[in-house]
Amino acid sequence: MPSSSPTARPCGELPELRRRGLFRTEYEGRTLRENLGLPRPENRFARRAAGAA
């Protein structure tokens, strides 16, 4: 019987996708931001402190 959740995965699906090289097993970046290729935002607190000094 199919699952009622559209995001549910059968137990053996991810290991099979990894075996076929279709799903990552490791990520290059250390953070989600790095893995998505997003730039690091400017630190708004450092900017405020530099302006006050």
HUKAQUI-V191308 format. One record per residue. SS is DSSP state (H for helix, E for strand, - for the rest). BURIAL is # if it has 16 or more other ideal C-beta (glycine too) atoms within 10 Angstrom, else .. Layout:
SS&BURIAL  SS&BURIAL
This chain:
-&.  -&.  -&.  -&.  -&.  -&.  -&.  -&.  -&.  -&.  -&.  -&.  H&.  H&.  H&.  H&.  H&.  H&.  H&.  -&.  -&.  -&.  -&.  -&.  -&.  -&.  -&.  -&.  -&.  -&.  -&.  H&.  H&.  H&.  H&.  H&.  -&.  -&.  -&.  -&.  -&.  -&.  -&.  H&.  H&.  H&.  H&.  H&.  H&.  H&.  H&.  H&.  -&.
